[in-house]
Amino acid sequence: MADLIKQIKARHPIGSFVASYTRGLKSSGKGFMIGFCPFHKHSYKRPNFWVNLEKGICACFVPTCEAHDPPMDVINFYARLKGLTNQEAITELGKYFDSS
């Protein structure tokens, strides 16, 4: 299972993966990106979602957002976005890999 998770994270880098779901995502300095949170029902005037490319995690700055804490990796992000368990997200994201 650990190898499959490593393969998923290698195939789906957090920055490019999250970019397809996060409006206005752009670089905000070395290793960081900021955009608008895909989990908010309403829009904010300022970007409120961050991505740490080096650590492979992301979260929302807004304390009341479901994506605020704890930070998510690509598997947690996909699971939350699609309403799946982490195991279901691993299965979907890893469907191209042989887990044996």
HUHUPE-V314941 format. One record per residue. RES is the residue in three letters. D_FIRST is the distance of its C-alpha to the first C-alpha in Angstrom with 2 decimals. Layout:
res=RES d_first=D_FIRST
res=RES d_first=D_FIRST
This chain:
res=MET d_first=0.00
res=ALA d_first=3.81
res=ASP d_first=5.41
res=LEU d_first=5.10
res=ILE d_first=6.32
res=LYS d_first=8.75
res=GLN d_first=9.89
res=ILE d_first=10.61
res=LYS d_first=12.52
res=ALA d_first=14.29
res=ARG d_first=15.33
res=HIS d_first=16.40
res=PRO d_first=18.29
res=ILE d_first=19.32
res=GLY d_first=23.03
res=SER d_first=23.35
res=PHE d_first=20.99
res=VAL d_first=22.88
res=ALA d_first=26.19
res=SER d_first=26.23
res=TYR d_first=26.29
res=THR d_first=28.34
res=ARG d_first=32.07
res=GLY d_first=33.77
res=LEU d_first=30.81
res=LYS d_first=32.24
res=SER d_first=32.08
res=SER d_first=33.65
res=GLY d_first=33.48
res=LYS d_first=31.34
res=GLY d_first=27.67
res=PHE d_first=28.45
res=MET d_first=29.07
res=ILE d_first=30.86
res=GLY d_first=31.50
res=PHE d_first=32.11
res=CYS d_first=29.55
res=PRO d_first=28.26
res=PHE d_first=28.10
res=HIS d_first=31.85
res=LYS d_first=34.22
res=HIS d_first=37.08
res=SER d_first=37.48
res=TYR d_first=38.29
res=LYS d_first=40.75
res=ARG d_first=38.55
res=PRO d_first=34.93
res=ASN d_first=32.78
res=PHE d_first=29.14
res=TRP d_first=27.71
res=VAL d_first=24.88
res=ASN d_first=24.10
res=LEU d_first=22.99
res=GLU d_first=22.43
res=LYS d_first=20.14
res=GLY d_first=18.45
res=ILE d_first=19.63
res=CYS d_first=22.34
res=ALA d_first=24.56
res=CYS d_first=28.06
res=PHE d_first=31.08
res=VAL d_first=32.70
res=PRO d_first=32.24
res=THR d_first=32.68
res=CYS d_first=30.01
res=GLU d_first=26.82
res=ALA d_first=24.98
res=HIS d_first=26.81
res=ASP d_first=24.74
res=PRO d_first=22.08
res=PRO d_first=21.25
res=MET d_first=18.41
res=ASP d_first=15.88
res=VAL d_first=15.54
res=ILE d_first=13.02
res=ASN d_first=15.39
res=PHE d_first=18.34
res=TYR d_first=17.44
res=ALA d_first=16.72
res=ARG d_first=20.05
res=LEU d_first=21.91
res=LYS d_first=21.10
res=GLY d_first=21.24
res=LEU d_first=17.72
res=THR d_first=15.31
res=ASN d_first=12.31
res=GLN d_first=10.18
res=GLU d_first=12.87
res=ALA d_first=12.81
res=ILE d_first=9.18
res=THR d_first=10.30
res=GLU d_first=13.56
res=LEU d_first=12.72
res=GLY d_first=10.19
res=LYS d_first=12.69
res=TYR d_first=13.98
res=PHE d_first=11.06
res=ASP d_first=10.43
res=SER d_first=6.84
res=SER d_first=8.70
